[in-house]
Each structure stands twice: as structure tokens, then as C-alpha cells.
Amino acid sequence: MKRFASYAFIALCAPMAIENMAYGEDLTTYSITLKNHRFVPAEIHVPSGKAFMIVVTNADDTSDEFEMNAPPVEKVIAPGAEGKLRIRPLAPGRFRFFDDFHQEAQGAFIAD
């Protein structure tokens, strides 16, 4: 019976431990605002090889969508709302993001 209790405890705790390993790291957070269907700021310098978080605030009166092709990221953000996204580590280079609903909104992460 003690063995079963030990296995049950491990089975219950394993998902939490894995989640903490995956998301428990202290990530740098950057903020972007969509206003008048433009990203502000339009370019953000990030360290290469390090995951980070972005908070996208939609200051427009229509829904907007933060999207990237590489790495693939996509999130629709309602008017007046904000979306949080974790971006995986990027190699050095320029990584374009855009609003798929309003093509005039363009921006980029520059990984140094």
C-alpha cells in the first residue's frame, strides 16, 4: 500500500515539476502596443539564444492579431485587451512580426 501511495504521489507531482521546469524560468518581458494599427515600438532588440515574454496591448477599437512566421506564433487580441506570449530562443537575426488583420502593422525582433 505504501508503494502505491508513493507512485500516486509521483504521478500527481510530475506534471507540476515539468511545468515549473518549462515555465519557471525568469523571462525578460517586453511590451508592445497596437495603436492605430501600428506596433509601438516597431523594433525590439532581444538577446539571442534566450526565451522571452511579450505583452501585446491592443489600444485599437477592433481586434488585432499578433503573428510571426518564424517561429510560428499567433494570437488574436480583443480591443482594449492584452495578450501574453512566450517566444522561444531566437538565433541571431531579424524576426518579423505583423498584424494579420491589418497588414500595415509590421515590426521585428532583432536578436543580437
TAPEJO-V945449 format. One record per residue. N is the residue number from 0. RES is the residue in one small letter. SS is DSSP state (A for helix, B for strand, O for the rest). OMEGA is omega in degrees with one decimal (none if undefined). Layout:
# TAPEJO-V945449
n: <N & N>
res: <RES & RES>
ss: <SS & SS>
omega: <OMEGA & OMEGA>
This chain:
# TAPEJO-V945449
n: <0 & 1 & 2 & 3 & 4 & 5 & 6 & 7 & 8 & 9 & 10 & 11 & 12 & 13 & 14 & 15 & 16 & 17 & 18 & 19 & 20 & 21 & 22 & 23 & 24 & 25 & 26 & 27 & 28 & 29 & 30 & 31 & 32 & 33 & 34 & 35 & 36 & 37 & 38 & 39 & 40 & 41 & 42 & 43 & 44 & 45 & 46 & 47 & 48 & 49 & 50 & 51 & 52 & 53 & 54 & 55 & 56 & 57 & 58 & 59 & 60 & 61 & 62 & 63 & 64 & 65 & 66 & 67 & 68 & 69 & 70 & 71 & 72 & 73 & 74 & 75 & 76 & 77 & 78 & 79 & 80 & 81 & 82 & 83 & 84 & 85 & 86 & 87 & 88 & 89 & 90 & 91 & 92 & 93 & 94 & 95 & 96 & 97 & 98 & 99 & 100 & 101 & 102 & 103 & 104 & 105 & 106 & 107 & 108 & 109 & 110 & 111>
res: <m & k & r & f & a & s & y & a & f & i & a & l & c & a & p & m & a & i & e & n & m & a & y & g & e & d & l & t & t & y & s & i & t & l & k & n & h & r & f & v & p & a & e & i & h & v & p & s & g & k & a & f & m & i & v & v & t & n & a & d & d & t & s & d & e & f & e & m & n & a & p & p & v & e & k & v & i & a & p & g & a & e & g & k & l & r & i & r & p & l & a & p & g & r & f & r & f & f & d & d & f & h & q & e & a & q & g & a & f & i & a & d>
ss: <O & A & A & A & A & A & A & A & A & A & A & A & A & A & A & A & A & A & A & A & A & A & A & O & O & O & O & B & B & B & B & B & B & B & B & O & O & B & B & B & O & O & B & B & B & B & O & O & O & O & O & B & B & B & B & B & B & B & O & O & O & O & O & B & B & B & B & B & O & O & O & O & B & B & B & B & B & O & O & O & O & B & B & B & B & B & B & O & O & O & O & O & B & B & B & B & B & B & B & O & O & O & O & O & O & B & B & B & B & B & B & O>
omega: <179.2 & 179.6 & 178.2 & 179.6 & 178.7 & 179.1 & 178.8 & 178.6 & 178.8 & -179.5 & 179.2 & -175.4 & -176.5 & 179.6 & 179.0 & 179.3 & 178.5 & 179.4 & 179.2 & 177.8 & -176.1 & -172.9 & -175.2 & 179.8 & -179.1 & -175.6 & 172.4 & -178.4 & 177.4 & 179.7 & 176.6 & 175.7 & 171.4 & -179.9 & -175.4 & 179.7 & 175.4 & 175.4 & 175.9 & -3.3 & -179.4 & 177.5 & 177.9 & 175.7 & -179.5 & 176.6 & 177.5 & 176.2 & -177.5 & 177.9 & 178.5 & 177.5 & 170.1 & 174.1 & -178.8 & 178.5 & 179.7 & 178.5 & 178.3 & 179.5 & 174.1 & 176.8 & 175.5 & 179.7 & 172.7 & -178.1 & 172.5 & 175.3 & -178.5 & -3.9 & -177.9 & 179.3 & -178.4 & 177.9 & 175.2 & -177.9 & -178.6 & 176.8 & 179.1 & -177.9 & 173.9 & 178.0 & 178.3 & -179.2 & 173.9 & 179.3 & -178.9 & 178.7 & -179.2 & 171.5 & 176.0 & 179.3 & -177.8 & -176.3 & -174.0 & 168.8 & -174.9 & 173.6 & -176.3 & 178.9 & -176.8 & -170.7 & 178.5 & 178.8 & -178.5 & 176.2 & -179.0 & 165.5 & 174.9 & -179.0 & -179.3 & none>
